[in-house]
Amino acid sequence: EVTIEISGLSLFTHVGVTAAEREVGQRLLLDIRLDVGENDATITDRIEDTVDYAQVCDVANLVAQQRTYKTLERLCSAIAERLLDQYESQLHAVWVKAAKPEPPLVLPVTEVSVEVWREAPG
């Protein structure tokens, strides 16, 4: 069984409940975990036999840039759904966490984050 993890993917995007937050934009940190199950790359050592994590980063960035989102929940879901669609024959499940470092809150917090987990259909 193979799991691919991407930690701390830094993206600038427009997400937030308030219009001001969506207009100005902010940096998010994404963690993505992909359950690829048994994987031929463990034997062949070929990138074609696994999920290319560079492409996964590009997909996540594209989804984050395509539109604005009010909630991290929706953004994480959109990324997870796109990854499951794009790699449907290779992924068993995908987990996406989006964190806002130093969010615009009255009380100081280091970050807020949301995690979404989706299983491949079937």
N, C-alpha and C positions, 0 to 999 in steps of 0.2 A: 504494500500500500504506500502511495506517495502523496504527500501534502506539500504544496508550494505556498510559501508565505512571503508577502511583501509588507514591510514595516516602514511607516513614516513617510509615505509618498506625499510630498508637499505640493498642494495645488492652490492656485488663487482662483476663487470662484465667487459667484453671487448667490448666497444663500442666507436666509434669515426671515423671521416673521415680519419685521418692520420693513417698510419700503426703503428707508434710509440704509438699512443693513444690506438689502439686495442691490441698491444702487451703488454704494461705495465698494462693496465686495470685501473679501477677507481671505486669509490663508487658512486652509484646512489641512489636517494630517489624516491620511487614509492608511488603514491596515487592511490587507486583503489576504484571505486564506482560501486556497482552492484544494478540494479533495478530488484528486485525479485517479484514485484507486490504483490498480495495477498499471504499470507504465513500462512500455517497451524501451524507453530511454535508459532504464536501469541496466539493460543489456547492450543496446546498440550504441549508446552514447551520442545519439543524434537528436538535435533540437526539434526536428520534424516529428519525432516520436513522443513529444511531450507538449505542454502548454508553455509557450514563450512568455516569460514574465515581463519582458520589455513591451510586448504587444498588449498585455493585460494593463500595464500602466497607461499606455496610449488610449486604450478603450475607456478606462476610468476617467482620464482627463477629458476626453471627447464628451462623455456623458455629462460631466460636471460643467462643461463650457457651452453645451448646446442650448441650455435654457436656464432660467433662474428657478430656485426651489425655495419654498418657505421653511420646510423642515429637513433636518438631517435624515429623518426616517425615510422620506420620499427619495432623497438623493441616494442613500445607501441601497434602497430597493431598486431604483432605476439602474444603478451600476450592477447589482447582483443579477437582475433580469437580463441585461445586455450580455453579461459574461456567460450566463447559462445558454442564451440563444446562440452566441457566437461559437461557443465550444461545447455544443450540446452532446456530441459523441464522446467527449473527453472528460467532462466534469460530472462528479457524483453530487457535489454540493459546493456552495460558495458562501463565505462569511465576509462581510464588509463592515468595518468600523470607521466612522468619521468623527474626528475630534476638532473642536474649535479651541485653539489655545487662547487663553485670556478673553473669553467672550464678553460682550457688552452687558454686564450685569452690575447692579448696585453693590452687591457684596463681592469681595474678591475671591475668585476661584482660579485654579491653575488651568483647568480645561473642563469642557463639557463634551460628552461623546454619546453616540448612538451606535448600536450594533444591530445588524440584520443578518439573518441566516436563511438561506434558501436551498432546498434539495432539488436536484434535477427531476423533472417529471418522469414518471414511468418507473 
